[in-house]
């Protein structure tokens, strides 16, 4: 039982990918909501447009 089997490694990797992907999505949604509700939202929009140009 000391070694990690390939199957379990794959299962754990997939679960971590789902968890961290969902956390990232939730964080992005919270940031977008905060920017939409705040007066300083234009500051973040300006930073986004500078990245594109």
mmCIF entry with sequence, helices, sheets and N, C-alpha, C, O atoms, coordinates in Angstrom:
data_MODEL
# 
_entry.id   MODEL 
# 
_entity.id                         1 
_entity.type                       polymer 
_entity.pdbx_number_of_molecules   1 
# 
_entity_poly.entity_id                      1 
_entity_poly.type                           'polypeptide(L)' 
_entity_poly.nstd_linkage                   no 
_entity_poly.nstd_monomer                   no 
_entity_poly.pdbx_seq_one_letter_code       
;(UNK)(UNK)(UNK)(UNK)(UNK)(UNK)(UNK)(UNK)(UNK)(UNK)(UNK)(UNK)(UNK)(UNK)(UNK)(UNK)
(UNK)(UNK)(UNK)(UNK)(UNK)(UNK)(UNK)(UNK)(UNK)(UNK)(UNK)(UNK)(UNK)(UNK)(UNK)(UNK)
(UNK)(UNK)(UNK)(UNK)(UNK)(UNK)(UNK)(UNK)(UNK)(UNK)(UNK)(UNK)(UNK)(UNK)(UNK)(UNK)
(UNK)(UNK)(UNK)(UNK)(UNK)
;
_entity_poly.pdbx_seq_one_letter_code_can   XXXXXXXXXXXXXXXXXXXXXXXXXXXXXXXXXXXXXXXXXXXXXXXXXXXXX 
_entity_poly.pdbx_strand_id                 A 
# 
loop_
_entity_poly_seq.entity_id 
_entity_poly_seq.num 
_entity_poly_seq.mon_id 
_entity_poly_seq.hetero 
1 1  UNK n 
1 2  UNK n 
1 3  UNK n 
1 4  UNK n 
1 5  UNK n 
1 6  UNK n 
1 7  UNK n 
1 8  UNK n 
1 9  UNK n 
1 10 UNK n 
1 11 UNK n 
1 12 UNK n 
1 13 UNK n 
1 14 UNK n 
1 15 UNK n 
1 16 UNK n 
1 17 UNK n 
1 18 UNK n 
1 19 UNK n 
1 20 UNK n 
1 21 UNK n 
1 22 UNK n 
1 23 UNK n 
1 24 UNK n 
1 25 UNK n 
1 26 UNK n 
1 27 UNK n 
1 28 UNK n 
1 29 UNK n 
1 30 UNK n 
1 31 UNK n 
1 32 UNK n 
1 33 UNK n 
1 34 UNK n 
1 35 UNK n 
1 36 UNK n 
1 37 UNK n 
1 38 UNK n 
1 39 UNK n 
1 40 UNK n 
1 41 UNK n 
1 42 UNK n 
1 43 UNK n 
1 44 UNK n 
1 45 UNK n 
1 46 UNK n 
1 47 UNK n 
1 48 UNK n 
1 49 UNK n 
1 50 UNK n 
1 51 UNK n 
1 52 UNK n 
1 53 UNK n 
# 
_struct_asym.id          A 
_struct_asym.entity_id   1 
# 
loop_
_struct_conf.conf_type_id 
_struct_conf.id 
_struct_conf.pdbx_PDB_helix_id 
_struct_conf.beg_label_comp_id 
_struct_conf.beg_label_asym_id 
_struct_conf.beg_label_seq_id 
_struct_conf.pdbx_beg_PDB_ins_code 
_struct_conf.end_label_comp_id 
_struct_conf.end_label_asym_id 
_struct_conf.end_label_seq_id 
_struct_conf.pdbx_end_PDB_ins_code 
_struct_conf.beg_auth_comp_id 
_struct_conf.beg_auth_asym_id 
_struct_conf.beg_auth_seq_id 
_struct_conf.end_auth_comp_id 
_struct_conf.end_auth_asym_id 
_struct_conf.end_auth_seq_id 
_struct_conf.pdbx_PDB_helix_class 
_struct_conf.details 
_struct_conf.pdbx_PDB_helix_length 
HELX_P HELX_P1 AA1 UNK A 6  ? UNK A 37 ? UNK A 6  UNK A 37 1 ? 32 
HELX_P HELX_P2 AA2 UNK A 41 ? UNK A 52 ? UNK A 41 UNK A 52 1 ? 12 
# 
_struct_conf_type.id          HELX_P 
_struct_conf_type.criteria    ? 
_struct_conf_type.reference   ? 
# 
loop_
_atom_site.group_PDB 
_atom_site.id 
_atom_site.type_symbol 
_atom_site.label_atom_id 
_atom_site.label_alt_id 
_atom_site.label_comp_id 
_atom_site.label_asym_id 
_atom_site.label_entity_id 
_atom_site.label_seq_id 
_atom_site.pdbx_PDB_ins_code 
_atom_site.Cartn_x 
_atom_site.Cartn_y 
_atom_site.Cartn_z 
_atom_site.occupancy 
_atom_site.B_iso_or_equiv 
_atom_site.pdbx_formal_charge 
_atom_site.auth_seq_id 
_atom_site.auth_comp_id 
_atom_site.auth_asym_id 
_atom_site.auth_atom_id 
_atom_site.pdbx_PDB_model_num 
ATOM 1   N N  . UNK A 1 1  ? 0.836   -1.205 0.000   1.00 0.00 ? 1  UNK A N  1 
ATOM 2   C CA . UNK A 1 1  ? 0.000   0.000  0.000   1.00 0.00 ? 1  UNK A CA 1 
ATOM 3   C C  . UNK A 1 1  ? 0.871   1.255  0.000   1.00 0.00 ? 1  UNK A C  1 
ATOM 4   O O  . UNK A 1 1  ? 0.350   2.370  -0.019  1.00 0.00 ? 1  UNK A O  1 
ATOM 5   N N  . UNK A 1 2  ? 2.187   1.082  0.021   1.00 0.00 ? 2  UNK A N  1 
ATOM 6   C CA . UNK A 1 2  ? 3.076   2.228  0.054   1.00 0.00 ? 2  UNK A CA 1 
ATOM 7   C C  . UNK A 1 2  ? 3.172   2.959  -1.269  1.00 0.00 ? 2  UNK A C  1 
ATOM 8   O O  . UNK A 1 2  ? 3.503   4.145  -1.302  1.00 0.00 ? 2  UNK A O  1 
ATOM 9   N N  . UNK A 1 3  ? 2.888   2.271  -2.354  1.00 0.00 ? 3  UNK A N  1 
ATOM 10  C CA . UNK A 1 3  ? 2.992   2.926  -3.655  1.00 0.00 ? 3  UNK A CA 1 
ATOM 11  C C  . UNK A 1 3  ? 1.625   3.429  -4.117  1.00 0.00 ? 3  UNK A C  1 
ATOM 12  O O  . UNK A 1 3  ? 0.589   2.854  -3.783  1.00 0.00 ? 3  UNK A O  1 
ATOM 13  N N  . UNK A 1 4  ? 1.646   4.494  -4.878  1.00 0.00 ? 4  UNK A N  1 
ATOM 14  C CA . UNK A 1 4  ? 0.402   5.054  -5.415  1.00 0.00 ? 4  UNK A CA 1 
ATOM 15  C C  . UNK A 1 4  ? 0.183   4.446  -6.794  1.00 0.00 ? 4  UNK A C  1 
ATOM 16  O O  . UNK A 1 4  ? 1.034   4.563  -7.676  1.00 0.00 ? 4  UNK A O  1 
ATOM 17  N N  . UNK A 1 5  ? -0.942  3.809  -6.968  1.00 0.00 ? 5  UNK A N  1 
ATOM 18  C CA . UNK A 1 5  ? -1.240  3.201  -8.254  1.00 0.00 ? 5  UNK A CA 1 
ATOM 19  C C  . UNK A 1 5  ? -1.630  4.275  -9.264  1.00 0.00 ? 5  UNK A C  1 
ATOM 20  O O  . UNK A 1 5  ? -2.153  5.326  -8.894  1.00 0.00 ? 5  UNK A O  1 
ATOM 21  N N  . UNK A 1 6  ? -1.374  4.007  -10.523 1.00 0.00 ? 6  UNK A N  1 
ATOM 22  C CA . UNK A 1 6  ? -1.643  4.974  -11.587 1.00 0.00 ? 6  UNK A CA 1 
ATOM 23  C C  . UNK A 1 6  ? -3.108  5.387  -11.608 1.00 0.00 ? 6  UNK A C  1 
ATOM 24  O O  . UNK A 1 6  ? -3.428  6.553  -11.835 1.00 0.00 ? 6  UNK A O  1 
ATOM 25  N N  . UNK A 1 7  ? -3.990  4.431  -11.371 1.00 0.00 ? 7  UNK A N  1 
ATOM 26  C CA . UNK A 1 7  ? -5.425  4.728  -11.396 1.00 0.00 ? 7  UNK A CA 1 
ATOM 27  C C  . UNK A 1 7  ? -5.790  5.772  -10.349 1.00 0.00 ? 7  UNK A C  1 
ATOM 28  O O  . UNK A 1 7  ? -6.497  6.733  -10.652 1.00 0.00 ? 7  UNK A O  1 
ATOM 29  N N  . UNK A 1 8  ? -5.316  5.592  -9.125  1.00 0.00 ? 8  UNK A N  1 
ATOM 30  C CA . UNK A 1 8  ? -5.651  6.538  -8.064  1.00 0.00 ? 8  UNK A CA 1 
ATOM 31  C C  . UNK A 1 8  ? -4.996  7.891  -8.291  1.00 0.00 ? 8  UNK A C  1 
ATOM 32  O O  . UNK A 1 8  ? -5.576  8.928  -7.968  1.00 0.00 ? 8  UNK A O  1 
ATOM 33  N N  . UNK A 1 9  ? -3.794  7.883  -8.843  1.00 0.00 ? 9  UNK A N  1 
ATOM 34  C CA . UNK A 1 9  ? -3.146  9.149  -9.174  1.00 0.00 ? 9  UNK A CA 1 
ATOM 35  C C  . UNK A 1 9  ? -3.988  9.923  -10.186 1.00 0.00 ? 9  UNK A C  1 
ATOM 36  O O  . UNK A 1 9  ? -4.159  11.136 -10.064 1.00 0.00 ? 9  UNK A O  1 
ATOM 37  N N  . UNK A 1 10 ? -4.511  9.213  -11.185 1.00 0.00 ? 10 UNK A N  1 
ATOM 38  C CA . UNK A 1 10 ? -5.359  9.841  -12.198 1.00 0.00 ? 10 UNK A CA 1 
ATOM 39  C C  . UNK A 1 10 ? -6.643  10.383 -11.581 1.00 0.00 ? 10 UNK A C  1 
ATOM 40  O O  . UNK A 1 10 ? -7.067  11.494 -11.898 1.00 0.00 ? 10 UNK A O  1 
ATOM 41  N N  . UNK A 1 11 ? -7.259  9.604  -10.705 1.00 0.00 ? 11 UNK A N  1 
ATOM 42  C CA . UNK A 1 11 ? -8.497  10.044 -10.050 1.00 0.00 ? 11 UNK A CA 1 
ATOM 43  C C  . UNK A 1 11 ? -8.246  11.303 -9.222  1.00 0.00 ? 11 UNK A C  1 
ATOM 44  O O  . UNK A 1 11 ? -9.017  12.260 -9.303  1.00 0.00 ? 11 UNK A O  1 
ATOM 45  N N  . UNK A 1 12 ? -7.187  11.311 -8.437  1.00 0.00 ? 12 UNK A N  1 
ATOM 46  C CA . UNK A 1 12 ? -6.872  12.472 -7.596  1.00 0.00 ? 12 UNK A CA 1 
ATOM 47  C C  . UNK A 1 12 ? -6.559  13.689 -8.461  1.00 0.00 ? 12 UNK A C  1 
ATOM 48  O O  . UNK A 1 12 ? -6.984  14.798 -8.137  1.00 0.00 ? 12 UNK A O  1 
ATOM 49  N N  . UNK A 1 13 ? -5.823  13.501 -9.555  1.00 0.00 ? 13 UNK A N  1 
ATOM 50  C CA . UNK A 1 13 ? -5.485  14.619 -10.441 1.00 0.00 ? 13 UNK A CA 1 
ATOM 51  C C  . UNK A 1 13 ? -6.742  15.224 -11.059 1.00 0.00 ? 13 UNK A C  1 
ATOM 52  O O  . UNK A 1 13 ? -6.853  16.446 -11.157 1.00 0.00 ? 13 UNK A O  1 
ATOM 53  N N  . UNK A 1 14 ? -7.682  14.390 -11.474 1.00 0.00 ? 14 UNK A N  1 
ATOM 54  C CA . UNK A 1 14 ? -8.925  14.891 -12.073 1.00 0.00 ? 14 UNK A CA 1 
ATOM 55  C C  . UNK A 1 14 ? -9.754  15.644 -11.038 1.00 0.00 ? 14 UNK A C  1 
ATOM 56  O O  . UNK A 1 14 ? -10.306 16.703 -11.336 1.00 0.00 ? 14 UNK A O  1 
ATOM 57  N N  . UNK A 1 15 ? -9.843  15.103 -9.826  1.00 0.00 ? 15 UNK A N  1 
ATOM 58  C CA . UNK A 1 15 ? -10.609 15.773 -8.768  1.00 0.00 ? 15 UNK A CA 1 
ATOM 59  C C  . UNK A 1 15 ? -9.995  17.131 -8.439  1.00 0.00 ? 15 UNK A C  1 
ATOM 60  O O  . UNK A 1 15 ? -10.717 18.119 -8.306  1.00 0.00 ? 15 UNK A O  1 
ATOM 61  N N  . UNK A 1 16 ? -8.673  17.189 -8.307  1.00 0.00 ? 16 UNK A N  1 
ATOM 62  C CA . UNK A 1 16 ? -8.017  18.471 -8.040  1.00 0.00 ? 16 UNK A CA 1 
ATOM 63  C C  . UNK A 1 16 ? -8.244  19.461 -9.181  1.00 0.00 ? 16 UNK A C  1 
ATOM 64  O O  . UNK A 1 16 ? -8.461  20.647 -8.932  1.00 0.00 ? 16 UNK A O  1 
ATOM 65  N N  . UNK A 1 17 ? -8.197  18.994 -10.417 1.00 0.00 ? 17 UNK A N  1 
ATOM 66  C CA . UNK A 1 17 ? -8.416  19.880 -11.561 1.00 0.00 ? 17 UNK A CA 1 
ATOM 67  C C  . UNK A 1 17 ? -9.822  20.464 -11.518 1.00 0.00 ? 17 UNK A C  1 
ATOM 68  O O  . UNK A 1 17 ? -10.008 21.649 -11.797 1.00 0.00 ? 17 UNK A O  1 
ATOM 69  N N  . UNK A 1 18 ? -10.806 19.653 -11.175 1.00 0.00 ? 18 UNK A N  1 
ATOM 70  C CA . UNK A 1 18 ? -12.187 20.141 -11.095 1.00 0.00 ? 18 UNK A CA 1 
ATOM 71  C C  . UNK A 1 18 ? -12.330 21.151 -9.964  1.00 0.00 ? 18 UNK A C  1 
ATOM 72  O O  . UNK A 1 18 ? -12.940 22.205 -10.143 1.00 0.00 ? 18 UNK A O  1 
ATOM 73  N N  . UNK A 1 19 ? -11.768 20.833 -8.799  1.00 0.00 ? 19 UNK A N  1 
ATOM 74  C CA . UNK A 1 19 ? -11.896 21.724 -7.641  1.00 0.00 ? 19 UNK A CA 1 
ATOM 75  C C  . UNK A 1 19 ? -11.220 23.069 -7.908  1.00 0.00 ? 19 UNK A C  1 
ATOM 76  O O  . UNK A 1 19 ? -11.828 24.117 -7.691  1.00 0.00 ? 19 UNK A O  1 
ATOM 77  N N  . UNK A 1 20 ? -9.971  23.049 -8.375  1.00 0.00 ? 20 UNK A N  1 
ATOM 78  C CA . UNK A 1 20 ? -9.253  24.305 -8.600  1.00 0.00 ? 20 UNK A CA 1 
ATOM 79  C C  . UNK A 1 20 ? -9.836  25.087 -9.770  1.00 0.00 ? 20 UNK A C  1 
ATOM 80  O O  . UNK A 1 20 ? -9.840  26.318 -9.749  1.00 0.00 ? 20 UNK A O  1 
ATOM 81  N N  . UNK A 1 21 ? -10.324 24.396 -10.777 1.00 0.00 ? 21 UNK A N  1 
ATOM 82  C CA . UNK A 1 21 ? -10.980 25.083 -11.891 1.00 0.00 ? 21 UNK A CA 1 
ATOM 83  C C  . UNK A 1 21 ? -12.231 25.801 -11.437 1.00 0.00 ? 21 UNK A C  1 
ATOM 84  O O  . UNK A 1 21 ? -12.487 26.937 -11.838 1.00 0.00 ? 21 UNK A O  1 
ATOM 85  N N  . UNK A 1 22 ? -13.013 25.137 -10.599 1.00 0.00 ? 22 UNK A N  1 
ATOM 86  C CA . UNK A 1 22 ? -14.242 25.756 -10.087 1.00 0.00 ? 22 UNK A CA 1 
ATOM 87  C C  . UNK A 1 22 ? -13.918 26.927 -9.169  1.00 0.00 ? 22 UNK A C  1 
ATOM 88  O O  . UNK A 1 22 ? -14.584 27.961 -9.228  1.00 0.00 ? 22 UNK A O  1 
ATOM 89  N N  . UNK A 1 23 ? -12.904 26.777 -8.322  1.00 0.00 ? 23 UNK A N  1 
ATOM 90  C CA . UNK A 1 23 ? -12.516 27.885 -7.441  1.00 0.00 ? 23 UNK A CA 1 
ATOM 91  C C  . UNK A 1 23 ? -12.065 29.099 -8.254  1.00 0.00 ? 23 UNK A C  1 
ATOM 92  O O  . UNK A 1 23 ? -12.392 30.236 -7.914  1.00 0.00 ? 23 UNK A O  1 
ATOM 93  N N  . UNK A 1 24 ? -11.316 28.853 -9.321  1.00 0.00 ? 24 UNK A N  1 
ATOM 94  C CA . UNK A 1 24 ? -10.881 29.953 -10.178 1.00 0.00 ? 24 UNK A CA 1 
ATOM 95  C C  . UNK A 1 24 ? -12.045 30.656 -10.838 1.00 0.00 ? 24 UNK A C  1 
ATOM 96  O O  . UNK A 1 24 ? -12.055 31.881 -10.951 1.00 0.00 ? 24 UNK A O  1 
ATOM 97  N N  . UNK A 1 25 ? -13.032 29.878 -11.278 1.00 0.00 ? 25 UNK A N  1 
ATOM 98  C CA . UNK A 1 25 ? -14.218 30.471 -11.900 1.00 0.00 ? 25 UNK A CA 1 
ATOM 99  C C  . UNK A 1 25 ? -14.995 31.301 -10.889 1.00 0.00 ? 25 UNK A C  1 
ATOM 100 O O  . UNK A 1 25 ? -15.446 32.403 -11.204 1.00 0.00 ? 25 UNK A O  1 
ATOM 101 N N  . UNK A 1 26 ? -15.154 30.780 -9.677  1.00 0.00 ? 26 UNK A N  1 
ATOM 102 C CA . UNK A 1 26 ? -15.881 31.526 -8.650  1.00 0.00 ? 26 UNK A CA 1 
ATOM 103 C C  . UNK A 1 26 ? -15.150 32.816 -8.298  1.00 0.00 ? 26 UNK A C  1 
ATOM 104 O O  . UNK A 1 26 ? -15.783 33.855 -8.110  1.00 0.00 ? 26 UNK A O  1 
ATOM 105 N N  . UNK A 1 27 ? -13.824 32.757 -8.207  1.00 0.00 ? 27 UNK A N  1 
ATOM 106 C CA . UNK A 1 27 ? -13.039 33.947 -7.897  1.00 0.00 ? 27 UNK A CA 1 
ATOM 107 C C  . UNK A 1 27 ? -13.195 34.996 -8.991  1.00 0.00 ? 27 UNK A C  1 
ATOM 108 O O  . UNK A 1 27 ? -13.364 36.179 -8.696  1.00 0.00 ? 27 UNK A O  1 
ATOM 109 N N  . UNK A 1 28 ? -13.140 34.569 -10.257 1.00 0.00 ? 28 UNK A N  1 
ATOM 110 C CA . UNK A 1 28 ? -13.299 35.498 -11.369 1.00 0.00 ? 28 UNK A CA 1 
ATOM 111 C C  . UNK A 1 28 ? -14.685 36.138 -11.346 1.00 0.00 ? 28 UNK A C  1 
ATOM 112 O O  . UNK A 1 28 ? -14.812 37.339 -11.588 1.00 0.00 ? 28 UNK A O  1 
ATOM 113 N N  . UNK A 1 29 ? -15.726 35.352 -11.060 1.00 0.00 ? 29 UNK A N  1 
ATOM 114 C CA . UNK A 1 29 ? -17.080 35.903 -10.994 1.00 0.00 ? 29 UNK A CA 1 
ATOM 115 C C  . UNK A 1 29 ? -17.200 36.927 -9.876  1.00 0.00 ? 29 UNK A C  1 
ATOM 116 O O  . UNK A 1 29 ? -17.848 37.959 -10.053 1.00 0.00 ? 29 UNK A O  1 
ATOM 117 N N  . UNK A 1 30 ? -16.588 36.660 -8.728  1.00 0.00 ? 30 UNK A N  1 
ATOM 118 C CA . UNK A 1 30 ? -16.641 37.603 -7.612  1.00 0.00 ? 30 UNK A CA 1 
ATOM 119 C C  . UNK A 1 30 ? -15.920 38.905 -7.963  1.00 0.00 ? 30 UNK A C  1 
ATOM 120 O O  . UNK A 1 30 ? -16.394 39.988 -7.619  1.00 0.00 ? 30 UNK A O  1 
ATOM 121 N N  . UNK A 1 31 ? -14.785 38.805 -8.640  1.00 0.00 ? 31 UNK A N  1 
ATOM 122 C CA . UNK A 1 31 ? -14.040 40.005 -9.039  1.00 0.00 ? 31 UNK A CA 1 
ATOM 123 C C  . UNK A 1 31 ? -14.848 40.818 -10.039 1.00 0.00 ? 31 UNK A C  1 
ATOM 124 O O  . UNK A 1 31 ? -14.914 42.043 -9.936  1.00 0.00 ? 31 UNK A O  1 
ATOM 125 N N  . UNK A 1 32 ? -15.467 40.138 -11.012 1.00 0.00 ? 32 UNK A N  1 
ATOM 126 C CA . UNK A 1 32 ? -16.269 40.858 -11.999 1.00 0.00 ? 32 UNK A CA 1 
ATOM 127 C C  . UNK A 1 32 ? -17.466 41.527 -11.345 1.00 0.00 ? 32 UNK A C  1 
ATOM 128 O O  . UNK A 1 32 ? -17.825 42.646 -11.712 1.00 0.00 ? 32 UNK A O  1 
ATOM 129 N N  . UNK A 1 33 ? -18.092 40.855 -10.379 1.00 0.00 ? 33 UNK A N  1 
ATOM 130 C CA . UNK A 1 33 ? -19.234 41.439 -9.688  1.00 0.00 ? 33 UNK A CA 1 
ATOM 131 C C  . UNK A 1 33 ? -18.798 42.654 -8.877  1.00 0.00 ? 33 UNK A C  1 
ATOM 132 O O  . UNK A 1 33 ? -19.495 43.669 -8.854  1.00 0.00 ? 33 UNK A O  1 
ATOM 133 N N  . UNK A 1 34 ? -17.654 42.557 -8.215  1.00 0.00 ? 34 UNK A N  1 
ATOM 134 C CA . UNK A 1 34 ? -17.142 43.673 -7.418  1.00 0.00 ? 34 UNK A CA 1 
ATOM 135 C C  . UNK A 1 34 ? -16.802 44.859 -8.319  1.00 0.00 ? 34 UNK A C  1 
ATOM 136 O O  . UNK A 1 34 ? -17.050 46.006 -7.949  1.00 0.00 ? 34 UNK A O  1 
ATOM 137 N N  . UNK A 1 35 ? -16.238 44.594 -9.495  1.00 0.00 ? 35 UNK A N  1 
ATOM 138 C CA . UNK A 1 35 ? -15.903 45.676 -10.420 1.00 0.00 ? 35 UNK A CA 1 
ATOM 139 C C  . UNK A 1 35 ? -17.157 46.344 -10.959 1.00 0.00 ? 35 UNK A C  1 
ATOM 140 O O  . UNK A 1 35 ? -17.167 47.557 -11.168 1.00 0.00 ? 35 UNK A O  1 
ATOM 141 N N  . UNK A 1 36 ? -18.211 45.575 -11.187 1.00 0.00 ? 36 UNK A N  1 
ATOM 142 C CA . UNK A 1 36 ? -19.443 46.147 -11.715 1.00 0.00 ? 36 UNK A CA 1 
ATOM 143 C C  . UNK A 1 36 ? -20.123 47.028 -10.671 1.00 0.00 ? 36 UNK A C  1 
ATOM 144 O O  . UNK A 1 36 ? -20.792 47.999 -11.025 1.00 0.00 ? 36 UNK A O  1 
ATOM 145 N N  . UNK A 1 37 ? -19.959 46.702 -9.398  1.00 0.00 ? 37 UNK A N  1 
ATOM 146 C CA . UNK A 1 37 ? -20.633 47.444 -8.333  1.00 0.00 ? 37 UNK A CA 1 
ATOM 147 C C  . UNK A 1 37 ? -19.808 48.606 -7.790  1.00 0.00 ? 37 UNK A C  1 
ATOM 148 O O  . UNK A 1 37 ? -20.346 49.458 -7.083  1.00 0.00 ? 37 UNK A O  1 
ATOM 149 N N  . UNK A 1 38 ? -18.516 48.659 -8.103  1.00 0.00 ? 38 UNK A N  1 
ATOM 150 C CA . UNK A 1 38 ? -17.670 49.682 -7.492  1.00 0.00 ? 38 UNK A CA 1 
ATOM 151 C C  . UNK A 1 38 ? -17.476 50.877 -8.418  1.00 0.00 ? 38 UNK A C  1 
ATOM 152 O O  . UNK A 1 38 ? -17.634 50.779 -9.635  1.00 0.00 ? 38 UNK A O  1 
ATOM 153 N N  . UNK A 1 39 ? -17.131 52.001 -7.812  1.00 0.00 ? 39 UNK A N  1 
ATOM 154 C CA . UNK A 1 39 ? -16.856 53.212 -8.577  1.00 0.00 ? 39 UNK A CA 1 
ATOM 155 C C  . UNK A 1 39 ? -15.509 53.089 -9.276  1.00 0.00 ? 39 UNK A C  1 
ATOM 156 O O  . UNK A 1 39 ? -15.311 53.671 -10.343 1.00 0.00 ? 39 UNK A O  1 
ATOM 157 N N  . UNK A 1 40 ? -14.584 52.340 -8.691  1.00 0.00 ? 40 UNK A N  1 
ATOM 158 C CA . UNK A 1 40 ? -13.244 52.188 -9.245  1.00 0.00 ? 40 UNK A CA 1 
ATOM 159 C C  . UNK A 1 40 ? -13.176 51.120 -10.326 1.00 0.00 ? 40 UNK A C  1 
ATOM 160 O O  . UNK A 1 40 ? -12.082 50.712 -10.716 1.00 0.00 ? 40 UNK A O  1 
ATOM 161 N N  . UNK A 1 41 ? -14.314 50.663 -10.815 1.00 0.00 ? 41 UNK A N  1 
ATOM 162 C CA . UNK A 1 41 ? -14.326 49.639 -11.845 1.00 0.00 ? 41 UNK A CA 1 
ATOM 163 C C  . UNK A 1 41 ? -13.643 50.077 -13.122 1.00 0.00 ? 41 UNK A C  1 
ATOM 164 O O  . UNK A 1 41 ? -13.084 49.248 -13.840 1.00 0.00 ? 41 UNK A O  1 
ATOM 165 N N  . UNK A 1 42 ? -13.678 51.377 -13.420 1.00 0.00 ? 42 UNK A N  1 
ATOM 166 C CA . UNK A 1 42 ? -13.047 51.862 -14.652 1.00 0.00 ? 42 UNK A CA 1 
ATOM 167 C C  . UNK A 1 42 ? -11.534 51.649 -14.625 1.00 0.00 ? 42 UNK A C  1 
ATOM 168 O O  . UNK A 1 42 ? -10.913 51.480 -15.675 1.00 0.00 ? 42 UNK A O  1 
ATOM 169 N N  . UNK A 1 43 ? -10.939 51.654 -13.432 1.00 0.00 ? 43 UNK A N  1 
ATOM 170 C CA . UNK A 1 43 ? -9.497  51.422 -13.303 1.00 0.00 ? 43 UNK A CA 1 
ATOM 171 C C  . UNK A 1 43 ? -9.130  50.031 -13.822 1.00 0.00 ? 43 UNK A C  1 
ATOM 172 O O  . UNK A 1 43 ? -8.126  49.868 -14.514 1.00 0.00 ? 43 UNK A O  1 
ATOM 173 N N  . UNK A 1 44 ? -9.948  49.029 -13.485 1.00 0.00 ? 44 UNK A N  1 
ATOM 174 C CA . UNK A 1 44 ? -9.668  47.670 -13.930 1.00 0.00 ? 44 UNK A CA 1 
ATOM 175 C C  . UNK A 1 44 ? -9.945  47.520 -15.416 1.00 0.00 ? 44 UNK A C  1 
ATOM 176 O O  . UNK A 1 44 ? -9.230  46.794 -16.106 1.00 0.00 ? 44 UNK A O  1 
ATOM 177 N N  . UNK A 1 45 ? -10.963 48.190 -15.916 1.00 0.00 ? 45 UNK A N  1 
ATOM 178 C CA . UNK A 1 45 ? -11.249 48.123 -17.350 1.00 0.00 ? 45 UNK A CA 1 
ATOM 179 C C  . UNK A 1 45 ? -10.095 48.713 -18.152 1.00 0.00 ? 45 UNK A C  1 
ATOM 180 O O  . UNK A 1 45 ? -9.737  48.190 -19.208 1.00 0.00 ? 45 UNK A O  1 
ATOM 181 N N  . UNK A 1 46 ? -9.512  49.804 -17.653 1.00 0.00 ? 46 UNK A N  1 
ATOM 182 C CA . UNK A 1 46 ? -8.396  50.417 -18.348 1.00 0.00 ? 46 UNK A CA 1 
ATOM 183 C C  . UNK A 1 46 ? -7.200  49.463 -18.384 1.00 0.00 ? 46 UNK A C  1 
ATOM 184 O O  . UNK A 1 46 ? -6.497  49.390 -19.392 1.00 0.00 ? 46 UNK A O  1 
ATOM 185 N N  . UNK A 1 47 ? -6.968  48.734 -17.294 1.00 0.00 ? 47 UNK A N  1 
ATOM 186 C CA . UNK A 1 47 ? -5.871  47.770 -17.269 1.00 0.00 ? 47 UNK A CA 1 
ATOM 187 C C  . UNK A 1 47 ? -6.109  46.652 -18.278 1.00 0.00 ? 47 UNK A C  1 
ATOM 188 O O  . UNK A 1 47 ? -5.168  46.181 -18.917 1.00 0.00 ? 47 UNK A O  1 
ATOM 189 N N  . UNK A 1 48 ? -7.360  46.226 -18.424 1.00 0.00 ? 48 UNK A N  1 
ATOM 190 C CA . UNK A 1 48 ? -7.665  45.173 -19.386 1.00 0.00 ? 48 UNK A CA 1 
ATOM 191 C C  . UNK A 1 48 ? -7.394  45.652 -20.808 1.00 0.00 ? 48 UNK A C  1 
ATOM 192 O O  . UNK A 1 48 ? -6.823  44.906 -21.604 1.00 0.00 ? 48 UNK A O  1 
ATOM 193 N N  . UNK A 1 49 ? -7.790  46.876 -21.145 1.00 0.00 ? 49 UNK A N  1 
ATOM 194 C CA . UNK A 1 49 ? -7.591  47.364 -22.507 1.00 0.00 ? 49 UNK A CA 1 
ATOM 195 C C  . UNK A 1 49 ? -6.106  47.567 -22.799 1.00 0.00 ? 49 UNK A C  1 
ATOM 196 O O  . UNK A 1 49 ? -5.681  47.407 -23.943 1.00 0.00 ? 49 UNK A O  1 
ATOM 197 N N  . UNK A 1 50 ? -5.307  47.918 -21.786 1.00 0.00 ? 50 UNK A N  1 
ATOM 198 C CA . UNK A 1 50 ? -3.870  48.073 -22.010 1.00 0.00 ? 50 UNK A CA 1 
ATOM 199 C C  . UNK A 1 50 ? -3.214  46.748 -22.353 1.00 0.00 ? 50 UNK A C  1 
ATOM 200 O O  . UNK A 1 50 ? -2.239  46.717 -23.104 1.00 0.00 ? 50 UNK A O  1 
ATOM 201 N N  . UNK A 1 51 ? -3.735  45.657 -21.816 1.00 0.00 ? 51 UNK A N  1 
ATOM 202 C CA . UNK A 1 51 ? -3.182  44.345 -22.140 1.00 0.00 ? 51 UNK A CA 1 
ATOM 203 C C  . UNK A 1 51 ? -3.378  44.028 -23.618 1.00 0.00 ? 51 UNK A C  1 
ATOM 204 O O  . UNK A 1 51 ? -2.495  43.455 -24.256 1.00 0.00 ? 51 UNK A O  1 
ATOM 205 N N  . UNK A 1 52 ? -4.527  44.397 -24.156 1.00 0.00 ? 52 UNK A N  1 
ATOM 206 C CA . UNK A 1 52 ? -4.853  44.036 -25.534 1.00 0.00 ? 52 UNK A CA 1 
ATOM 207 C C  . UNK A 1 52 ? -4.054  44.849 -26.544 1.00 0.00 ? 52 UNK A C  1 
ATOM 208 O O  . UNK A 1 52 ? -3.737  44.353 -27.625 1.00 0.00 ? 52 UNK A O  1 
ATOM 209 N N  . UNK A 1 53 ? -3.730  46.083 -26.204 1.00 0.00 ? 53 UNK A N  1 
ATOM 210 C CA . UNK A 1 53 ? -3.043  46.936 -27.189 1.00 0.00 ? 53 UNK A CA 1 
ATOM 211 C C  . UNK A 1 53 ? -1.542  46.785 -27.158 1.00 0.00 ? 53 UNK A C  1 
ATOM 212 O O  . UNK A 1 53 ? -0.840  47.439 -27.929 1.00 0.00 ? 53 UNK A O  1 
# 
